[in-house]
Amino acid sequence: MENNTTPTVQDVESRRLTKQDLWKIYINSQALACGFNYLKQEAPGFTMSMIPVIEKCYTTEEEKIEAYRRHTELFLTEARLSHIPIGIAAAMEERYALEGDIDPASINEVKTALMGPLAAIGDSLYHGTWRPILAGIAISLVIASNYTSIVGPLMFLILMAVSGQLLRHWGVFSGYKNGAKLVAQLQGSDIMQNFSQLTAIAAFTVLGGFASRFVSVNTPISYKAGETVVSLQSILDGLVPGLLALLFTGLVYWLIDKKKVSPNWLILAIMLFGIVGVWLKFLS
């Protein structure tokens, strides 16, 4: 007697992901950094994010094991934007499990293709722009309160946490809904390019203000012109206020960006330079 294992329409529909399942993926994805290691990077956390998908869409232990193994391959990108490939992988796993019309190897191929672009976008916009702007505003609030208010630090923590969760939620739900075309739209969109340029301008403006406000480089060097004592610092401030701080900031940036000097070594060197400078009386 022949055993007909062809799934019914009801069976297929019951295995499709729902909004509730996407919320489960989103919750599981909070542990993306769990099990992080230098061999597979974020793969353990990515696999954990796929649990609701694999357990619902696949029916046999063999299929589930194959799917779990598929996601143990190396994966690494910016943590918040990593939820875009999580959503896309969920859509592709569902399609493969229910329709069987895609190559399962393409799931990892898409994930691998997205790692680099998403890391570049996330690191430049989230870590290189959004975080410094919020940190600068928070520091300004602390200084303005004479170091007594916690509004600045609380604002920084809350906004960073909320923005990160919004990106994670958007990544899972939009990644699942729109699939791989989402990233193609982001990369090819003039909106993303213009947004990147505008945020870069804003970041440089804010950081430029930080350099003049929070970097302090002063010299006590002075000389006599007749009966008048002329301060070198006052002359420099008359030409360009905060000129020494600006030049010093530019030097540090050049050493990090062009000469690839370690920031840790620079921090130590700056501390020693300040101590020696005050001791030899060319800094104050």
C-alpha positions as CSV (number, residue, x, y, z in Angstrom):
1,M,0.0,0.0,0.0
2,E,1.5,3.3,-1.1
3,N,2.0,6.0,1.6
4,N,1.0,9.4,0.3
5,T,3.1,12.0,2.1
6,T,2.1,14.9,-0.1
7,P,1.3,17.8,2.3
8,T,-2.2,19.2,2.2
9,V,-3.0,22.9,1.6
10,Q,-4.0,23.2,5.3
11,D,-0.7,21.6,6.4
12,V,1.4,24.0,4.3
13,E,-0.6,27.1,5.5
14,S,-0.2,26.1,9.1
15,R,3.6,26.1,8.7
16,R,3.8,29.6,7.3
17,L,5.3,32.2,9.5
18,T,2.9,34.7,11.1
19,K,3.4,38.0,12.8
20,Q,3.6,36.2,16.1
21,D,6.4,34.1,14.8
22,L,8.3,37.1,13.6
23,W,8.0,38.6,17.1
24,K,9.5,35.3,18.4
25,I,12.4,35.7,15.9
26,Y,12.9,39.3,17.1
27,I,13.0,38.3,20.7
28,N,15.4,35.4,20.0
29,S,17.6,37.8,18.0
30,Q,18.3,39.9,21.1
31,A,20.9,37.2,22.0
32,L,22.7,37.6,18.7
33,A,26.0,38.1,20.5
34,C,25.5,35.0,22.7
35,G,28.1,32.4,21.9
36,F,30.2,34.9,20.0
37,N,33.6,33.4,19.2
38,Y,36.5,34.0,16.8
39,L,35.8,30.9,14.7
40,K,32.1,31.4,13.8
41,Q,31.6,35.0,15.1
42,E,27.8,35.7,15.4
43,A,26.7,32.4,13.9
44,P,25.5,30.9,17.3
45,G,23.3,33.9,17.9
46,F,22.0,33.8,14.3
47,T,21.2,30.1,14.7
48,M,19.3,30.9,17.9
49,S,17.3,33.6,16.0
50,M,16.3,30.9,13.4
51,I,14.8,28.5,16.0
52,P,11.1,29.7,15.6
53,V,11.5,29.4,11.8
54,I,13.1,26.0,11.7
55,E,10.9,24.5,14.3
56,K,7.7,25.6,12.6
57,C,8.5,25.3,8.9
58,Y,10.2,21.9,8.9
59,T,8.5,18.6,10.0
60,T,11.3,16.0,10.2
61,E,14.4,15.9,12.4
62,E,16.6,15.5,9.4
63,E,15.3,18.7,7.8
64,K,15.7,20.6,11.1
65,I,19.3,19.3,11.6
66,E,20.2,20.3,8.1
67,A,18.8,23.8,8.6
68,Y,20.5,24.3,11.9
69,R,23.8,23.2,10.5
70,R,23.3,25.7,7.6
71,H,23.3,28.6,10.0
72,T,26.3,27.5,12.0
73,E,28.5,28.9,9.1
74,L,30.5,32.0,9.9
75,F,28.5,35.2,10.1
76,L,29.5,38.7,11.1
77,T,28.1,42.1,10.4
78,E,26.9,45.2,12.4
79,A,24.8,43.8,15.2
80,R,21.7,46.0,14.7
81,L,21.6,45.7,10.9
82,S,22.3,41.9,11.1
83,H,18.5,41.6,11.7
84,I,18.0,42.4,8.0
85,P,19.6,39.1,6.9
86,I,17.8,37.4,9.8
87,G,14.5,38.4,8.3
88,I,15.6,37.5,4.8
89,A,16.9,34.1,6.0
90,A,13.6,33.5,7.7
91,A,11.7,34.2,4.4
92,M,14.1,32.0,2.4
93,E,13.9,29.1,4.9
94,E,10.1,29.2,4.8
95,R,10.2,29.2,1.0
96,Y,12.5,26.3,0.8
97,A,10.6,24.3,3.4
98,L,7.2,24.9,1.9
99,E,7.9,25.3,-1.8
100,G,11.2,23.7,-2.3
101,D,11.9,25.8,-5.4
102,I,15.2,27.5,-4.2
103,D,18.6,26.2,-3.6
104,P,19.3,25.9,0.2
105,A,22.9,26.9,-0.5
106,S,21.6,30.3,-1.7
107,I,20.4,31.1,1.9
108,N,24.0,31.3,3.2
109,E,25.2,32.9,-0.1
110,V,22.7,35.8,0.5
111,K,23.8,36.1,4.1
112,T,27.5,36.2,3.1
113,A,26.8,38.8,0.4
114,L,25.1,41.1,2.9
115,M,27.7,41.0,5.6
116,G,30.1,43.5,4.1
117,P,27.6,46.2,2.9
118,L,25.6,46.1,6.1
119,A,28.7,46.3,8.2
120,A,29.8,49.4,6.3
121,I,26.4,51.1,6.5
122,G,25.9,50.2,10.2
123,D,29.4,51.2,11.4
124,S,29.4,54.5,9.5
125,L,25.8,55.7,10.3
126,Y,25.1,54.1,13.7
127,H,28.6,53.9,15.4
128,G,30.4,56.7,13.4
129,T,27.6,59.2,13.3
130,W,24.6,58.6,15.5
131,R,26.5,57.5,18.6
132,P,29.0,60.4,18.6
133,I,26.3,62.9,18.1
134,L,24.3,61.6,21.1
135,A,27.4,61.3,23.2
136,G,28.4,64.8,22.4
137,I,25.0,66.2,23.4
138,A,25.0,64.1,26.6
139,I,28.5,65.4,27.5
140,S,27.4,69.0,26.8
141,L,24.4,68.6,29.2
142,V,26.7,67.1,31.9
143,I,29.1,70.0,31.6
144,A,26.4,72.6,31.5
145,S,25.0,71.2,34.8
146,N,28.4,71.5,36.4
147,Y,28.6,67.7,36.4
148,T,25.6,67.3,38.7
149,S,22.8,66.2,36.3
150,I,22.2,62.7,35.0
151,V,19.9,63.8,32.3
152,G,22.6,63.6,29.6
153,P,23.7,60.1,30.4
154,L,20.1,58.9,30.7
155,M,19.2,60.5,27.4
156,F,22.2,58.8,25.8
157,L,21.3,55.4,27.2
158,I,17.6,55.6,26.3
159,L,18.0,56.9,22.8
160,M,20.7,54.4,22.0
161,A,18.7,51.5,23.3
162,V,15.4,52.7,21.6
163,S,17.1,53.3,18.2
164,G,18.9,50.0,18.4
165,Q,15.6,48.1,19.1
166,L,13.8,50.0,16.3
167,L,16.5,49.0,13.8
168,R,16.3,45.3,15.0
169,H,12.5,45.2,14.7
170,W,12.6,46.9,11.3
171,G,15.3,44.5,10.1
172,V,13.4,41.4,11.0
173,F,10.0,42.4,9.8
174,S,11.1,44.3,6.6
175,G,13.7,41.7,5.8
176,Y,11.1,39.0,5.9
177,K,8.6,41.0,4.0
178,N,10.8,42.4,1.3
179,G,13.6,39.8,1.1
180,A,16.9,40.5,-0.6
181,K,15.5,43.3,-2.7
182,L,15.5,45.5,0.4
183,V,19.3,45.8,0.6
184,A,19.5,46.3,-3.1
185,Q,17.1,49.2,-2.8
186,L,19.1,50.7,0.1
187,Q,22.4,50.5,-1.8
188,G,21.0,51.8,-5.1
189,S,18.8,54.4,-3.6
190,D,19.6,58.1,-3.9
191,I,17.9,58.6,-0.5
192,M,20.5,56.4,1.3
193,Q,23.3,58.2,-0.5
194,N,22.0,61.6,0.3
195,F,21.2,60.6,3.9
196,S,24.8,59.3,4.4
197,Q,26.2,62.6,3.1
198,L,23.9,64.7,5.3
199,T,24.7,62.6,8.4
200,A,28.4,62.8,7.7
201,I,28.1,66.6,7.5
202,A,26.2,66.8,10.7
203,A,28.8,64.5,12.4
204,F,31.8,66.5,11.3
205,T,30.0,69.7,12.4
206,V,29.3,68.4,15.8
207,L,32.8,66.9,16.2
208,G,34.3,70.2,15.1
209,G,32.4,71.9,17.9
210,F,33.6,69.3,20.3
211,A,37.3,69.9,19.4
212,S,37.1,73.6,20.2
213,R,35.0,73.1,23.4
214,F,36.4,70.0,25.0
215,V,40.0,69.8,23.8
216,S,42.2,72.1,25.9
217,V,45.7,73.0,24.7
218,N,47.1,76.2,26.2
219,T,50.6,77.5,26.4
220,P,52.0,80.0,29.1
221,I,54.8,81.2,26.8
222,S,55.1,84.9,26.6
223,Y,57.6,87.6,25.7
224,K,58.3,91.3,26.4
225,A,57.8,94.0,23.9
226,G,59.2,97.0,25.6
227,E,57.2,97.3,28.9
228,T,54.4,95.1,27.6
229,V,54.2,91.4,28.2
230,V,52.7,89.6,25.2
231,S,51.1,86.2,25.7
232,L,51.5,83.8,22.8
233,Q,48.2,82.2,23.7
234,S,46.3,85.5,23.4
235,I,47.9,86.1,20.0
236,L,46.9,82.7,18.7
237,D,43.3,83.1,20.1
238,G,43.1,86.4,18.4
239,L,44.0,84.9,15.1
240,V,41.8,81.7,15.4
241,P,40.1,80.9,18.7
242,G,41.1,77.4,19.8
243,L,43.8,77.1,17.1
244,L,46.1,74.9,19.2
245,A,43.2,72.5,20.1
246,L,42.2,72.3,16.4
247,L,45.8,71.6,15.3
248,F,46.2,69.0,18.0
249,T,43.0,67.3,17.1
250,G,44.0,67.2,13.4
251,L,47.4,65.7,14.4
252,V,45.7,62.9,16.4
253,Y,43.3,62.2,13.5
254,W,46.2,62.1,11.0
255,L,48.1,59.7,13.2
256,I,45.1,57.3,13.6
257,D,43.8,57.6,10.0
258,K,47.0,57.8,7.9
259,K,49.7,56.3,10.1
260,K,47.5,53.7,11.7
261,V,48.8,54.5,15.2
262,S,46.9,52.6,17.9
263,P,44.5,54.8,19.9
264,N,45.7,53.1,23.1
265,W,49.3,54.2,22.4
266,L,48.1,57.7,21.5
267,I,46.2,58.0,24.8
268,L,49.3,57.1,26.7
269,A,51.5,59.4,24.6
270,I,49.0,62.4,25.1
271,M,49.1,61.8,28.9
272,L,52.9,61.8,28.9
273,F,53.0,64.8,26.6
274,G,50.8,66.8,28.9
275,I,52.8,65.9,32.0
276,V,56.1,66.8,30.3
277,G,54.7,69.9,28.8
278,V,53.6,71.3,32.1
279,W,56.8,70.3,33.8
280,L,58.9,72.1,31.1
281,K,56.4,75.0,31.2
282,F,55.5,75.1,27.5
283,L,52.0,73.9,28.3
284,S,49.6,75.1,31.0
